[in-house]
C-alpha cells in the first residue's frame, strides 16, 4: 500500500512539472485582464482561450448585496449578452460568456445600476 502511494505521488509530481514546463514554453497564461473603478465600485474584465472559444468574464464589486445591475457585453461592437443581474450576499456580481474569437477580440462591458451612473470596462486581446 505504501509503495502504491509513493508511486502515485511520483506520477503526480512528474505531471505537475511537465505541465509547468509546457506552460512556460507556451508563454504562460493567455488571459488578458483590465481592472478599474467607477466611483466606489471596482471591476475586472478578462478574456482567455477556452476549449470552445474565448471566455469573457466580468466581475464587479459593489457596495451592497441584492443590487440590480443591467449588464451589456459587447464583442467588437455587437451585443453578445444583455440582461439584469443581482449582486450576491458579498455585493459581488459575476458574468461569464463564451464567444467565438473569429467574431472579434475587443470587448466592452457596461454595467448600470438601477440608480446611479453606468460603469464601463474595455479590453482588447
C-alpha positions as CSV (number, residue, x, y, z in Angstrom):
1,X,0.0,0.0,0.0
2,X,2.8,2.4,0.9
3,X,4.7,1.7,-2.3
4,X,1.5,2.3,-4.3
5,X,1.0,5.7,-2.6
6,X,4.7,6.7,-3.3
7,X,4.2,5.7,-7.0
8,X,1.1,7.7,-7.3
9,X,2.8,10.7,-5.7
10,X,5.7,10.4,-8.1
11,X,3.4,10.3,-11.1
12,X,1.5,13.4,-9.9
13,X,4.8,15.3,-9.3
14,X,6.0,14.4,-12.8
15,X,2.7,15.5,-14.3
16,X,2.9,18.9,-12.5
17,X,6.5,19.5,-13.5
18,X,5.7,18.6,-17.2
19,X,2.6,20.8,-17.2
20,X,4.5,23.7,-15.8
21,X,7.3,23.3,-18.4
22,X,4.6,23.1,-21.1
23,X,3.1,26.4,-19.9
24,X,6.5,28.0,-19.7
25,X,7.2,27.0,-23.3
26,X,3.8,28.3,-24.5
27,X,4.5,31.7,-22.8
28,X,2.3,31.1,-19.7
29,X,-1.3,32.2,-19.2
30,X,-3.1,33.7,-22.2
31,X,-5.5,35.6,-20.1
32,X,-5.8,39.4,-20.7
33,X,-7.3,41.5,-17.9
34,X,-8.4,45.0,-17.3
35,X,-9.1,46.4,-13.8
36,X,-10.6,49.7,-12.7
37,X,-13.0,51.6,-10.6
38,X,-16.2,53.5,-11.2
39,X,-16.8,55.7,-8.1
40,X,-16.8,53.2,-5.2
41,X,-17.3,50.2,-7.5
42,X,-14.4,48.1,-8.7
43,X,-14.4,45.8,-11.7
44,X,-12.3,43.2,-13.5
45,X,-12.8,42.3,-17.1
46,X,-10.8,39.3,-18.6
47,X,-10.7,37.2,-21.7
48,X,-8.9,33.9,-22.2
49,X,-8.9,30.9,-24.5
50,X,-11.4,28.2,-23.7
51,X,-12.0,24.8,-25.3
52,X,-14.9,26.2,-27.2
53,X,-13.8,29.8,-27.9
54,X,-12.9,32.8,-25.7
55,X,-14.3,33.0,-22.2
56,X,-15.1,36.6,-21.2
57,X,-15.5,37.2,-17.5
58,X,-16.7,40.4,-15.8
59,X,-16.6,40.7,-12.1
60,X,-17.9,43.8,-10.2
61,X,-17.6,44.6,-6.5
62,X,-20.4,46.9,-5.5
63,X,-21.3,48.5,-2.2
64,X,-24.3,46.4,-1.2
65,X,-25.8,42.9,-1.7
66,X,-29.0,42.4,-3.7
67,X,-28.5,45.4,-6.1
68,X,-29.8,45.0,-9.6
69,X,-27.5,46.0,-12.5
70,X,-28.2,45.9,-16.2
71,X,-25.2,44.3,-17.9
72,X,-24.4,44.6,-21.6
73,X,-21.4,42.6,-23.0
74,X,-20.2,43.7,-26.5
75,X,-17.7,42.0,-28.8
76,X,-16.4,44.3,-31.5
77,X,-19.5,46.5,-31.1
78,X,-22.0,43.6,-31.3
79,X,-24.0,42.7,-28.2
80,X,-23.4,39.1,-27.1
81,X,-25.2,39.3,-23.7
82,X,-27.6,41.7,-22.1
83,X,-29.7,41.4,-19.0
84,X,-30.2,42.2,-15.4
85,X,-28.0,40.6,-12.7
86,X,-28.1,40.9,-8.9
87,X,-25.1,41.3,-6.6
88,X,-24.7,38.3,-4.2
89,X,-24.5,38.4,-0.4
90,X,-20.9,39.7,-0.7
91,X,-22.0,42.5,-3.0
92,X,-20.3,40.8,-6.0
93,X,-21.7,40.4,-9.5
94,X,-20.1,37.8,-11.9
95,X,-20.9,37.4,-15.6
96,X,-19.3,34.8,-17.9
97,X,-19.9,34.4,-21.6
98,X,-18.1,32.2,-24.2
99,X,-17.7,33.8,-27.6
100,X,-16.1,32.9,-31.0
101,X,-12.7,34.6,-31.3
102,X,-13.3,34.9,-35.1
103,X,-16.1,37.4,-34.3
104,X,-13.6,39.8,-32.7
105,X,-11.2,40.3,-29.8
106,X,-12.3,43.7,-28.5
107,X,-14.7,43.6,-25.5
108,X,-16.7,46.2,-23.7
109,X,-19.0,45.7,-20.7
110,X,-21.4,48.3,-19.5
111,X,-23.0,47.7,-16.1
112,X,-25.7,50.2,-15.0
113,X,-27.2,50.1,-11.5
114,X,-31.0,50.8,-11.0
115,X,-29.9,54.1,-9.5
116,X,-26.6,55.7,-10.4
117,X,-24.0,56.0,-13.2
118,X,-23.0,53.3,-15.6
119,X,-19.7,51.6,-15.2
120,X,-17.9,50.7,-18.4
121,X,-14.9,48.4,-18.9
122,X,-13.0,47.7,-22.1
123,X,-10.4,45.1,-23.1
124,X,-8.6,44.3,-26.4
125,X,-6.9,41.0,-26.8
